[in-house]
Amino acid sequence: MGNKLEIDSVQLSFREKSVLNGIYVEAETGNVTGILGRNGCGKSCLLKLIFGEIRNSEKSVRINGRGLYGDNRNPAEMRMLPQFNFLPKHLKVGQVFDYFGLDFRDFCEYFEEFGKWENLKIKALSGGTVRLLETFLILKSKTEFCILDEPFSCLSPKNISTFIDIIKQEKQNKGIIITDHMYRYITEVSDILYLIKDCTSYRINNIEDLKEFGYVN
């Protein structure tokens, strides 16, 4: 049985400047929900609101109609990939996989060249390498929904292609919400697409809609 995540009734302002208003976004098992928008339009704020990182009572976040309250999310229900590296630097790669309940050998099937990482500490890896590792862990984690904020940053085109394949596989097990400035990858992988413009969300059906809103030429 699939799960459905919805957010609406969002009111978010900073210093009396409205950032989000009139938002509705949904995600569900079997689908990838893509969120597009120009820099500063509130995409990351929206993801943080869904995940509970921004404290704001003016929102409704629901899984299967049940409201999610407070600022903490159950990892079994939702995990998020933020824009910054989040893995503790003192841990070894193998320890991180144990924490997420995942098998490092599964990772090596996709990224065979990185098989030597298991006993390295996170602090020994480059920022881009840590990003690749974190993206894999969130995508493969045992959760109902995962939220990906700029997952393709610092990744090579080859690795982006691999992750697009993983996303298409994992959407059968969980709902996925994704945003990235590389909009062509988002439109390629998304089943449901929204554009954030003028503080609100618009459902996008095709590339012509994006042209009409002035997002692409």
The 8 nearest C-alpha neighbors of each residue, nearest first, counted from 0:
[[1, 2, 28, 172, 3, 29, 173, 27],
 [2, 0, 28, 27, 3, 29, 173, 172],
 [1, 3, 28, 27, 63, 4, 0, 62],
 [2, 4, 27, 63, 62, 26, 5, 28],
 [3, 5, 62, 26, 25, 61, 27, 63],
 [6, 4, 25, 61, 60, 24, 62, 26],
 [5, 7, 60, 59, 24, 23, 61, 25],
 [6, 8, 23, 59, 22, 9, 58, 5],
 [9, 7, 58, 59, 21, 22, 10, 57],
 [10, 8, 58, 7, 57, 20, 22, 21],
 [9, 11, 20, 57, 19, 58, 8, 12],
 [12, 10, 19, 18, 17, 9, 20, 13],
 [13, 11, 17, 18, 16, 15, 14, 10],
 [12, 14, 16, 15, 17, 11, 18, 19],
 [13, 15, 16, 12, 17, 18, 11, 19],
 [16, 14, 13, 12, 17, 18, 11, 10],
 [17, 15, 12, 13, 14, 18, 11, 19],
 [16, 18, 12, 19, 11, 15, 13, 198],
 [19, 17, 12, 198, 11, 41, 16, 20],
 [20, 18, 198, 11, 10, 17, 199, 9],
 [21, 19, 10, 198, 199, 9, 22, 11],
 [20, 22, 199, 9, 8, 23, 200, 19],
 [23, 21, 199, 200, 7, 20, 9, 8],
 [22, 24, 7, 6, 200, 21, 25, 5],
 [25, 23, 6, 5, 22, 7, 26, 193],
 [26, 24, 5, 4, 6, 23, 27, 3],
 [27, 25, 4, 174, 32, 3, 5, 176],
 [28, 26, 3, 174, 2, 30, 4, 29],
 [27, 29, 174, 173, 1, 2, 30, 170],
 [28, 30, 171, 170, 27, 174, 173, 172],
 [31, 29, 190, 28, 27, 170, 174, 32],
 [30, 32, 189, 175, 190, 176, 191, 33],
 [33, 31, 191, 176, 189, 192, 26, 175],
 [32, 34, 192, 177, 189, 178, 176, 185],
 [35, 33, 193, 178, 194, 192, 177, 32],
 [36, 34, 194, 178, 193, 195, 33, 182],
 [37, 35, 195, 194, 40, 196, 38, 42],
 [36, 38, 40, 39, 35, 214, 196, 195],
 [39, 37, 40, 36, 41, 180, 42, 35],
 [38, 40, 41, 37, 42, 36, 43, 18],
 [39, 41, 38, 37, 42, 36, 195, 196],
 [42, 40, 44, 39, 43, 18, 45, 19],
 [43, 41, 45, 44, 40, 46, 36, 195],
 [42, 44, 46, 45, 41, 47, 148, 178],
 [45, 43, 41, 47, 42, 46, 48, 53],
 [44, 46, 48, 42, 43, 47, 41, 49],
 [45, 47, 43, 49, 48, 44, 50, 42],
 [48, 46, 52, 50, 44, 49, 45, 53],
 [49, 47, 51, 45, 53, 46, 50, 52],
 [48, 50, 46, 47, 51, 45, 60, 6],
 [51, 49, 47, 48, 52, 46, 72, 79],
 [50, 52, 70, 48, 49, 53, 71, 47],
 [51, 53, 47, 50, 48, 70, 54, 71],
 [54, 52, 48, 51, 47, 55, 70, 44],
 [55, 53, 52, 70, 51, 56, 48, 69],
 [54, 56, 57, 53, 58, 11, 48, 10],
 [55, 57, 58, 54, 59, 10, 9, 68],
 [58, 56, 10, 9, 55, 8, 59, 11],
 [57, 59, 9, 8, 56, 7, 60, 10],
 [58, 60, 7, 6, 8, 61, 66, 9],
 [61, 59, 6, 67, 66, 5, 49, 58],
 [62, 60, 66, 65, 64, 5, 4, 67],
 [61, 63, 4, 65, 64, 3, 5, 66],
 [62, 64, 3, 65, 2, 61, 4, 5],
 [63, 65, 61, 62, 66, 3, 4, 5],
 [66, 64, 61, 62, 63, 67, 60, 4],
 [65, 67, 61, 60, 68, 64, 62, 59],
 [68, 66, 60, 61, 65, 69, 62, 59],
 [69, 67, 66, 70, 60, 71, 51, 59],
 [68, 70, 71, 51, 67, 54, 72, 56],
 [69, 71, 51, 52, 54, 72, 68, 53],
 [72, 70, 51, 69, 73, 50, 52, 68],
 [73, 71, 74, 77, 50, 51, 70, 76],
 [72, 74, 76, 75, 77, 71, 78, 142],
 [75, 73, 77, 76, 78, 72, 142, 141],
 [74, 76, 142, 73, 77, 141, 143, 78],
 [77, 75, 143, 142, 74, 73, 144, 72],
 [76, 78, 144, 74, 145, 142, 143, 75],
 [79, 77, 145, 74, 146, 137, 144, 142],
 [78, 80, 146, 145, 147, 81, 137, 77],
 [79, 81, 147, 148, 146, 137, 134, 82],
 [82, 80, 148, 83, 79, 147, 84, 85],
 [81, 83, 148, 149, 80, 84, 150, 152],
 [82, 84, 81, 85, 80, 130, 148, 126],
 [85, 83, 86, 130, 82, 129, 81, 126],
 [84, 86, 83, 87, 81, 133, 80, 88],
 [85, 87, 84, 88, 121, 133, 95, 129],
 [88, 86, 89, 90, 85, 121, 122, 84],
 [87, 89, 122, 121, 90, 86, 120, 91],
 [88, 90, 87, 120, 121, 122, 91, 86],
 [91, 89, 120, 88, 87, 121, 94, 92],
 [90, 92, 120, 94, 119, 93, 118, 121],
 [91, 93, 117, 95, 94, 119, 120, 118],
 [92, 94, 117, 96, 95, 91, 118, 97],
 [95, 93, 97, 91, 92, 96, 98, 90],
 [96, 94, 98, 92, 97, 93, 99, 91],
 [95, 97, 101, 99, 93, 98, 94, 100],
 [98, 96, 100, 94, 95, 99, 101, 93],
 [97, 99, 95, 96, 100, 94, 101, 93],
 [100, 98, 96, 101, 97, 140, 95, 136],
 [101, 99, 97, 98, 96, 102, 140, 141],
 [102, 100, 96, 99, 97, 103, 140, 139],
 [101, 103, 104, 105, 96, 100, 106, 97],
 [102, 104, 106, 105, 96, 101, 107, 93],
 [105, 103, 107, 106, 102, 108, 114, 101],
 [106, 104, 108, 103, 107, 102, 109, 101],
 [105, 107, 103, 104, 108, 109, 110, 102],
 [108, 106, 111, 110, 104, 109, 105, 114],
 [107, 109, 105, 106, 111, 110, 104, 114],
 [108, 110, 107, 106, 111, 105, 161, 112],
 [111, 109, 107, 112, 113, 108, 106, 114],
 [110, 112, 107, 113, 114, 108, 109, 106],
 [111, 113, 110, 114, 107, 115, 109, 116],
 [112, 114, 111, 115, 116, 110, 107, 117],
 [115, 113, 116, 107, 111, 112, 117, 110],
 [114, 116, 113, 117, 118, 112, 119, 111],
 [117, 115, 119, 114, 118, 113, 92, 93],
 [116, 118, 93, 92, 119, 115, 114, 91],
 [119, 117, 91, 116, 92, 93, 120, 115],
 [120, 118, 116, 91, 117, 92, 121, 123],
 [121, 119, 91, 90, 122, 123, 89, 92],
 [120, 122, 88, 123, 124, 91, 90, 92],
 [123, 121, 88, 120, 124, 89, 125, 90],
 [122, 124, 121, 120, 119, 125, 88, 89],
 [125, 123, 122, 121, 128, 129, 126, 120],
 [124, 126, 128, 127, 129, 123, 122, 121],
 [127, 125, 129, 128, 130, 124, 84, 153],
 [128, 126, 130, 153, 129, 125, 131, 154],
 [127, 129, 125, 131, 130, 126, 124, 132],
 [128, 130, 132, 126, 131, 127, 133, 125],
 [131, 129, 127, 133, 128, 132, 134, 126],
 [130, 132, 128, 134, 129, 133, 127, 135],
 [131, 133, 129, 135, 130, 134, 136, 128],
 [134, 132, 136, 130, 135, 131, 129, 137],
 [133, 135, 131, 137, 132, 136, 130, 138],
 [134, 136, 138, 132, 133, 137, 139, 131],
 [135, 137, 133, 139, 134, 138, 140, 132],
 [138, 136, 140, 134, 139, 135, 133, 80],
 [139, 137, 135, 136, 140, 134, 145, 169],
 [138, 140, 136, 137, 135, 141, 169, 101],
 [141, 139, 137, 138, 136, 142, 99, 101],
 [140, 142, 75, 139, 143, 100, 99, 74],
 [141, 143, 75, 76, 144, 77, 140, 74],
 [142, 144, 76, 173, 77, 174, 75, 145],
 [145, 143, 174, 77, 173, 142, 175, 76],
 [144, 146, 78, 175, 77, 79, 176, 174],
 [145, 147, 79, 176, 177, 175, 80, 78],
 [146, 148, 177, 80, 150, 79, 176, 149],
 [147, 149, 81, 178, 150, 82, 80, 177],
 [148, 150, 179, 151, 178, 152, 82, 147],
 [151, 149, 152, 148, 147, 134, 179, 80],
 [150, 152, 154, 149, 159, 153, 179, 181],
 [151, 153, 154, 150, 149, 130, 127, 179],
 [152, 154, 127, 151, 155, 130, 126, 131],
 [155, 153, 151, 152, 158, 159, 156, 127],
 [154, 156, 158, 157, 159, 153, 151, 160],
 [157, 155, 159, 158, 160, 154, 161, 151],
 [158, 156, 160, 155, 159, 161, 154, 162],
 [157, 159, 161, 155, 160, 156, 154, 162],
 [160, 158, 156, 162, 161, 157, 151, 154],
 [159, 161, 163, 157, 158, 162, 156, 164],
 [162, 160, 158, 164, 159, 163, 165, 157],
 [163, 161, 165, 159, 164, 160, 166, 158],
 [162, 164, 166, 160, 165, 161, 159, 167],
 [163, 165, 167, 161, 162, 166, 168, 160],
 [164, 166, 162, 168, 163, 167, 169, 161],
 [167, 165, 163, 169, 168, 164, 162, 170],
 [166, 168, 164, 165, 170, 169, 163, 188],
 [169, 167, 165, 166, 170, 171, 164, 172],
 [170, 168, 166, 171, 172, 167, 165, 173],
 [171, 169, 29, 173, 172, 167, 168, 174],
 [170, 172, 29, 169, 173, 168, 28, 167],
 [173, 171, 170, 169, 28, 29, 174, 143],
 [174, 172, 28, 143, 170, 144, 171, 175],
 [173, 175, 28, 27, 144, 26, 170, 30],
 [174, 176, 31, 145, 144, 146, 32, 173],
 [177, 175, 32, 146, 33, 31, 147, 145],
 [178, 176, 147, 33, 146, 148, 34, 32],
 [179, 177, 34, 148, 149, 33, 35, 147],
 [178, 180, 149, 181, 182, 148, 185, 150],
 [179, 181, 182, 178, 149, 35, 37, 36],
 [182, 180, 179, 183, 184, 185, 151, 149],
 [181, 183, 185, 180, 184, 186, 179, 35],
 [182, 184, 186, 185, 181, 187, 180, 188],
 [185, 183, 187, 182, 186, 181, 188, 163],
 [186, 184, 182, 187, 183, 188, 189, 33],
 [185, 187, 183, 189, 184, 188, 182, 33],
 [188, 186, 184, 185, 189, 183, 182, 190],
 [187, 189, 185, 186, 184, 163, 190, 31],
 [190, 188, 31, 33, 186, 32, 191, 185],
 [189, 191, 31, 30, 32, 192, 188, 33],
 [192, 190, 32, 189, 33, 31, 193, 30],
 [191, 193, 33, 203, 32, 34, 202, 189],
 [194, 192, 202, 34, 203, 201, 35, 200],
 [193, 195, 35, 201, 36, 200, 34, 196],
 [196, 194, 200, 36, 199, 35, 40, 198],
 [195, 197, 198, 199, 194, 200, 36, 40],
 [196, 198, 199, 195, 40, 19, 18, 200],
 [199, 197, 19, 20, 18, 196, 195, 40],
 [198, 200, 21, 22, 20, 195, 196, 197],
 [201, 199, 195, 22, 194, 193, 23, 196],
 [202, 200, 194, 193, 203, 195, 199, 196],
 [201, 203, 193, 192, 194, 204, 200, 191],
 [204, 202, 192, 193, 205, 208, 201, 194],
 [203, 205, 208, 202, 192, 206, 191, 207],
 [206, 204, 207, 208, 203, 209, 192, 186],
 [207, 205, 209, 208, 210, 204, 203, 215],
 [206, 208, 210, 209, 205, 211, 204, 212],
 [209, 207, 211, 206, 210, 205, 203, 212],
 [210, 208, 206, 212, 214, 207, 211, 215],
 [211, 209, 213, 207, 215, 208, 212, 216],
 [210, 212, 208, 213, 209, 207, 214, 215],
 [213, 211, 209, 210, 214, 208, 215, 196],
 [214, 212, 210, 211, 215, 209, 216, 208],
 [213, 215, 209, 212, 210, 216, 36, 37],
 [216, 214, 210, 213, 209, 212, 206, 211],
 [215, 210, 213, 214, 209, 211, 207, 212]]
